[in-house]
Amino acid sequence: MHLIFIRHGDPDYKNDSLTEKGKREAELLADRIAGWNVTDFYVSPYGRAQETLKPALIKMGREAQTMDWLHEFDYRVRHPKTKQLRCCWDWMPREYYGEKKAFDRHAWETLGWAKKEKIGKRYHEVCSAFDALLAQYDYNRLDFDSAIYNCLPHTDYDDEGFKDHLTPSQKDFDGRNLVFVCHLGSMFTIISHLVGCSPLQLWQGFFVAPTSVTVLGAEERTGGEVVFRVQQLGSVDHLKAAGEEASASGFFGNFTCF
């Protein structure tokens, strides 16, 4: 199985929609998605995410399920120094790197500002909802703190592809592909849960451009047990192929795709 996360197109945040550039990006993205074998589509309720996926759904004659928990992880906290409200993932680098707890997958929730505004509770709500969805596909997490999921066995020790990770191609044991169109904050929230790290490490240390494609693949190294591993992060090949420059929205600097 593959989990495919797509960030919404270049945003018009004021109107919760797409800019003209974002609309062009969504059309180019639709051409890319149209070639995929998609099992199910899931989308954030926010307008900018809905508008991003719409061209692909029309092109493919498909429908998507809107999931409220896929909305941007935009819970606000009061900054301990300035007393101003800001998104829980928007901190200055010196403040973030000065907090050792921020790097711990459990301790980050106990940081003063996070504990006060119950950000950990919000995190658990999103991740638990995602786990409930995966359970519908027979992937059941061992427990919240483990990144391992039980599944119906697809491999066994007699399978050649199971033994050797050095081959250039592997068998596709579960060909289902789930597509999630959402936001940078919410997708990194879920991915941190899938790979077992603090969400602050992704919120602060990684960037993906609008309409970029991020793919996690299931690895079943023990029959009936799966972990999800990032295979592709922030691909904008559909934009590059069409000569459309990727948007830097959300990045504090000069963003370039090589």
N, C-alpha and C positions, 0 to 999 in steps of 0.2 A: 504494500500500500504506500501511496505517496500523499503527503499533505502539502498543498500548494497555497502559499500566502501571497496575496497581491495587495500592495498599498494603493489607495485611491489615487486618482489623477491629480494634476496640479490644482490646488484648491483655491476656491474663493471662500475663505473661512467666514467672512461677514455674512454671506448668504447661504452658507452650507451647501455649496454647489461647486461646479468646476469652472475654471477660467476657460477662455477660448483655446488656450494651449492645452489645458486639461482635457478638453473635448477631443482635440486631435489625438492626444495620447490614448484616450479610451478607444478610438476607432482603430488605431494601430494595434492596440492590445487585443481587440476583438479578432483581428486577423490571425494573431498568434494563438489565441485560445481555441479558435475554430478548428485547429488541427489536432487538438488534444482529445483523448478518450476520457471524458469527465464523468465520474459516477454521480456526483451531486455538487451543487453550488450552494454556498452559504454566504450571506452578505450582512454587513452592518446596517442598522436602521438609518444611519446618517445619510443625508442627501448626496454628499460628495462620493460616498461609496456606491450608493445605488446607481448614480449616473455613470460611474466608471464601468460597472458590469453590464448595464443595459444594452449597449451595442452588441456585445458578445451573445447575450441571451437572444436578442432578435435574430442575429445571424445564424445561430444554431437551433432556433426554435425551441429553446429550453426555458425553464423557470428556476428561480432560486428561492431558498428559504431565508427569510430575514430573522436573524437571531439578535435579540437585544443585547446580550452579553458581548457581542462583537463590536459594540460602539467604542469610540476612542476611550482609552484609559485616562480620562481628563479630570480626574479627581484633584481638587485643589487643596493645598496646604498653606499654612501661614509661615512664611520664612522666619526662622528664629531670630535673625538679626534685623532685617529691614521691616518685618511685620507685614509685608505685602503678601497677597495671595498669589500663588503661582502653581503651575501644574506640578504634580508630585515627582515627575521625572525631569524637571527643568532646573538644574542646579549648576552653579559655576564650578569649573573643574577643580579648583583648589578646595572647595567645600566637599566635593564628592570624594576626591582622593585622600582627604584628611580624615575620612571616616572609615576605619578598618571594618566596622560592622557592615558597611555597604557591600562588601565583597562576599559576605557569608550568606549562603542560601537560606538560612534560618534567622540569623541575627539582624538582618536588614530591617525586619519588621519591628524591631525594638528601638530603632532610632527615634529620638524624641518627637520629631515632626510626623513620622510615619505612625507611631503609636497613638499620638494624640488624635489624628484624623482617621484612625482605623484603616490605613491603607492596606495593611496585611489582610484584613477581613475582605476588602474589595478584591484583592488579588486571589484569595481562596475562592471567592464566589465565581470569578471568571474561569479559573482553572478547573474547578469542580464541574462547571457547566460544560466545559470542553471535554472533560473525561466522560461525562454522561453521554455526550454525543458519540464519542469513540466506542463506548460500550454498545451502542446500537449496531456497530459493525463488528461486534465480538472482540473488541480490544478492551480489556479490563485492567485498569491500573492496580498493581499489587497494594499500594497504599499511597497517600498523598505525597509522602516524602521520598518515595522511590520513583525512578524514571523508567521502571520496567512495567510492561503490560503483558498480561496473559492473553493468549489468543488461541484460536483453533490451530493445531499444528499444521504447518505447511512444509516443514523440512524434517529430515531425519539424518542420522549419522551415515546412512548409506548413500546419501546424495552427494555427488562429486562437488557441486557448487557450494555446498555447506562447509566443506573442509578447507577450501583454498580461496583466500581473498586476493590472490595475485593475478587471477585470470582477468582478461580485459572485458569480459562480459559475463553476466550472471543470469540465472534463471529468474523469471518474474513469478514469484510464488503467489502473490496477491496483486492482481492488476488494477485494483480499484484506486481511483484518484479523486480526492476531495479538494475542492477549491474554496478558499476563504478570501473574500474581498473586504478589507477592513482598513486599519490605520497603523502607523508606525508604533505607537504606544501599546495598542492592544495586541498586535502580532508579536511584539517582543515579550510581552507579558506571558503569552501562551508558549512561545518558544523556550523561554527560560524554564518553564515548568516541564517541558518535554525533554530538555537536555540536562536538567538538574543544576541550575546555577541561579545566582541572585538576579532578579530582573534589572536591578540598577546597573549591572555590568553591560547589559544590552541597551538599555535606555540611554546610558551615557557614552558607551564605547563603540556603538555601531550606528550606521546610517543606511537607509535604503531609499532610493528616489521614488517619486510618484510613478505609479503603474509598474514598478519593478516586481519581479517574480522571485520568490524564495521557496525552495523545495526541501522538504525533509522526507527521507526515505526510511522505511522500516527495515531493521536488521534483525533477523531471527537466527541468532547464532546457537541458541538452544531451542530445540523443538517446542513450540508453544509459548515461547517468551520473546518479546520484541522490545527493542529500544528504537527511538527515532533519532536519526542523525542528519545534520544539515548537509545537503549535497550541493546546493546552489544558493547564493545569497545576493539578493538585489540585482538580478539580471535585467538589463534594459535593452536586450538585443533587438527587440521589435522597434525600438526608437532609433537605435543606431543604424539599422538596415534602411530606414526610411529617411535618414538625415535629420531627424528631429532631436534636438539637443535635450538631454535629460534635465528635469527641473531640479534646482537646488533647494526647493522649499523644505525647511526643517533643518538645514545645515548652516552653521555659522562660519562660512568661508567659501572659497572657490571650489566648487564641486566639478570634477572632471571624470569622464568615463573613458578609459583607455581601451 
